[in-house]
Amino acid sequence: MPSLELGIEIGKEGCTVKDQLEVFLAVSHRISYLRHAKEEMSSKLLRGRTSRTIGAFALRAAKPTAPHQNVIGIGIDEKYVSGAPSGILAIKFLVRSKLPEGVLPKRDILPKTVGGLPTDIEEVGIILPAARGKSRGRGLHSASMPNPRARWRPAQPGSSIGFREPSDSFQMAGTFGALVQDSTGNLFILSNNHVLAYENGIEADGETRRDALPAGAAIFQPGLLDGGRPRHDRIAKLSKWIDLRADRSDNKADAAIAVVDDPNQVSKPVLFIGPIQGVTDATRDMTVHKFGRTTSYTAGRVSSVEFDVSVPYEVGEVIFQDQIAVRGLDGRSFSDSGDSGSAIMERATNEMVGLLFAGATGANLTFANHIRDVLSLLKVKLA
């Protein structure tokens, strides 16, 4: 087990208990300093800025200029040099557009160090909620894997799911994440707020509510975008959601649950992967996998467990705190639009670590809520 940056490998011949203790303390101190620096930068450039009340489409089209507009994520992640991972932990700035320093005013240049710790800048485009709407798009499933867009009875996690837009102005689909239950044993489908509740929440003024879908709204499998039929394919009703709050900078989860119509019409195993074997905490460098509506089965590596990110919704700019970041293995994308709501599990154990909710448009980066936060806020547990 190597110790990055310190030149000592724990377990290597000649590495004494004293050496191991020194490594542990040095790494612990460095992580503590990185967290402090990350909080400082996030408060200054991301979480401390004035929330915008304009809708999601306007936010997505906004042109970046100063750092408070261009920086959309700040976390602790590996520094990349010439596109390759360096093994050095740094304060990572995610920006919409990476511009040469020569064209920027001095005040707009991001720092190369924070408190003596290195920084890194990564261009990612924008970070969007990862449901799919309006167009049917091509799937990536193959004959060797189950088709997540098909009608499944019993319905299984990993398959297409979604709501009916009240005015029928568009169709959408996301992913059935997992089966959960409350203290009385009622069964619910777990996915994102934006997959089940159409982005219910509170706008930046802290008073204006967006109640796009009421409790009791029908949830379909497959989602209507994938051929679901309102008269025949309802499997659940919207029950509860975590408000998306543009008036706060400490959002933890984009999540919702829908109470199942008939327990016999749903099952626990994730398509292709199998049953979820409990929950655990994500850790940096953990290998994970998921099965989603659009990209089916993919595997990835957790690169960070404490990213603060800004995501545009219809309530406005919503800032999430301390989220999981996943990079697809071998340079392949871990997710795409429509995979929102997927359960992310440790590959070795199938224990669930996160709920996929967003992805960067210009980088191999997927973001997920910590599953313990999701379950705690919704007051449910895995079924």
Number of C-alpha atoms within 10 A of each C-alpha: 8 12 15 14 11 12 9 17 16 18 12 10 7 10 12 12 11 9 14 16 12 14 20 14 12 14 16 12 12 14 15 12 16 24 16 14 22 24 18 15 20 24 15 13 20 25 26 14 13 14 19 18 20 16 15 18 12 14 18 16 9 11 12 14 14 15 18 17 15 23 27 25 26 28 30 26 25 20 20 18 11 6 8 9 12 13 14 15 22 23 26 23 30 27 23 25 18 15 12 8 11 8 9 12 9 9 9 14 15 17 13 12 13 18 9 10 14 16 25 21 20 19 19 22 19 25 26 20 25 28 25 24 18 11 11 13 13 8 15 14 17 10 6 7 12 17 22 30 26 17 20 20 13 14 25 26 33 31 30 36 37 32 30 25 16 11 6 7 8 13 20 23 36 36 37 33 31 26 26 22 19 15 8 7 11 13 23 28 29 32 32 33 25 26 32 34 32 22 26 25 26 23 26 21 15 12 9 13 16 17 15 13 18 14 14 13 19 23 28 26 33 29 32 23 24 23 18 25 15 15 7 9 20 21 23 25 22 23 19 20 25 21 21 29 27 29 24 20 23 15 21 21 28 29 30 28 29 26 24 21 16 11 15 10 14 21 17 19 17 23 22 17 16 12 15 22 14 14 19 17 15 24 16 17 14 17 20 27 24 30 29 36 35 29 21 26 21 17 22 28 21 23 23 24 23 21 26 29 28 23 23 22 27 24 27 25 28 29 24 25 23 20 21 26 30 30 24 21 17 9 10 13 19 27 33 23 22 27 33 34 37 33 30 29 29 26 17 10 13 21 20 26 23 31 30 33 33 29 30 22 17 14 17 20 22 25 29 27 28 25 26 16 15 23 19 10 15 18 12 21 20 18 17
